[in-house]
Amino acid sequence: MEDYTLAVINPAKIMAMMIIDLLADGASCAKDVLAKNKPPMTKAQYLESMEALLKVEEYGDDSEDNPPEQAGVIL
C-alpha cells in the first residue's frame, strides 16, 4: 500500500494543490501563466501529430494455414 501511496496518491495530492494555487484569487496565477507562455502547437496541430503516431501493424503468416483473422493485430 505504501508503494501505491507514493506512486498515485501523493502525486494526485500535489497536482490538486497546484490547481488550487493556480485558481486562487480569481485565477490570477493561471492567467499570468497563460499570458507569459505560448504553447508550442495549437490544439489542431497536437491532435494531428497524435494521429500521425497511430498505426496498425499486422504480423503472422498470410497463408491458408494462418488466415488473417488469426493473425495478430497491434493498435
Helices and strands as residue ranges (DSSP letters): H 2-4, I 5-9, H 10-36, H 43-53, E 57-59, G 68-70, E 72-74
